Amino acid sequence: MQEMKQSVKQMLQMLPEYCLVGLITFGAMVTVHELAASEIPRAYLFRGTKETTAQEVAKLLGLGLVQYKRQAGMPGPSGTPGIGRFLLPYSECDYTLESIIDDLQPDRQPSSRKQRLVRATGAAVGVGVGLMENCIPGTGGRLMVFTGGPCTTGPGAVVGLALEDSIRTHRDFEKSAGVKQFKKACQWYESLGRRMAGSGHCLDVFACSLDQVGVAEMHDAVSVTGGVVVLAETFSHEIYRKSLARLFELDENGYLQMFFNATFDVIMSKDIRVSGTTGPVTSANNKSPLASEVELGVGGTTSWRLCALSQATSLGMFFEVAASHGTVLEPGQILCLQFQTQYQHPSGQHRLRVTTVARPWAEPNAPEIASSFDQEAAAALLARQALFRCSQEDVFDVLRWIDRILIRVASKFGDFTKDNPASFRWPPSFTYLPDFLFHLRRSQFLQVFNNTPDETAFYRLTLEREGVQASMLMIQPTLTSFTFEGPPQPVLLDVASMRPDSILVLDTWFMLVVHYGKTIVEWRKAGYHLQPDQDAFRELLAAPVQEATELLQGRMPVPKLLECDQGGSQARFLLAKLNPSATHQSNQGLTNEIIFTEDVSLNVFTQHLCRLAVQT
């Protein structure tokens, strides 16, 4: 509790003067604190077991549905219902707010050690949504949830109070155990997500607990509103503290680096249709003849809404050729696409960014199609589409769908002799696509073993909003080797790259692993780096950590930095990402390391792909 209060106060002090802030606390009850200066602090209590509508919040708090519009750099007018009472610029309520935070105490512990704490997280989020709907409808804002455990009562509850009732796992979903409670909580947060998207507000979740807290249930609400999820073990953990500080960093002009209440429109030539988009969006329901009947992602429209976005926010667009019957598309004829993004800047300005691209049509089998293929962008789009399908289908079916697409691409663009797998060759622009999809199939996005539902939701939410470069790091991490033989070199993501005299840096975007080989570990234990004549060894030990620290900069949430030794328990984080070219079942005895797994290697995967692609 103390670490959480301290971090929240530090965050508030980073806010510009014009930012409105409010405070809602929850335990068994939900408390809305009035921040207006008064001799006697006032607070309003809501039952934690009850679903509260926006109308009920307005009635109980004495609010009116008054539209609030803030001028650039100016706080809201005092006296407006809600603003001036529950939402104020931090500069006007800093003493009152910090006094309330300092005086916060945890709820009484349960009478039995066999019970969890009573947390009405879902009810608190519902009250917060209602408060923002009444006070600042149509104006960008963030509803930030700080929680140290699962919701155990009221709407959105994910587990009961009794400790003997374990929180749901992926295996429970396979057995349909606990699905009823899970679906009920998901429906509650889905309804809140739709309300927040309609008002232009986003939901952020900072979950600091050794146990799950219910991020999987909140997934849809966070996704459609463009919010952020941060998972950490405690409120004193570096990941939580640095991520919170990074979220509120200011630019060179003193404005927050976040944008709100955006609309995204796409305009295109008559012979092309938009099938949909993937990312932190909701449909604006702009029914248009330019919207394809074949929907991929969020489709059926040519306009979408984004409640919150940053400079790193990325959308994936899907189009289809829809030339009318009898229309001939001449090669070289130009098709045009225009993307219009209108958003609210933290200064209060509404800005419009327009991007227009033109591309020539080509014949169906023209060589330009293969030569202009972007395999990294294709892998990122396939990953997004796979995650979207995971919400509607079993993971096994999604894996089969990825395999079928790869086989069709290989059959169409590969160079081979029929029924001769050894003759198969990829064009240069397709060379790495099988590698990308091989690692995607093995990634934590599709393989949920050894991950909790909360962790899976966190990984998928992050991939949905990042661009191609970040997505490729998540799908196929990079591996860099540090040795005495020369400067750092990128090496294959393979178990064969593990050498006893090298230090490896694995970058998965979510985690940076510095792995020390056996010989390096022995030298370090012997204290060679402490000897004055061993400058080279000291530099070798310091260089990987320095590079990993530099890679941490600019990422949100902040990744975890882990150092481990070859043969140690934490080396499993590296081994899980490597291609198992040498296993306990193979006869490759020359390698320094093997992986105990029954997964197929990239070589076997590629051989099966070639065999299926060349079949008559």
PyMOL commands that set and color helices and strands:
alter all, ss='L'
color gray80, all
select helices_A, chain A and resi 2-14+54-61+90-103+121-135+170-174+179-199+215-225+238-247+367-371+375-390+395-413+428-430+433-442+453-465+468-475+495-497+518-525+528-530+535-552+569-575+602-613
alter helices_A, ss='H'
color red, helices_A
select strands_A, chain A and resi 20-21+24-26+29-33+43-47+88-89+141-147+201-208+229-232+259-268+272-278+282-283+303-309+316-321+334-344+350-360+415-417+420-425+478-483+486-490+503-507+511-516+560-565
alter strands_A, ss='S'
color yellow, strands_A
deselect
rebuild
show_as cartoon
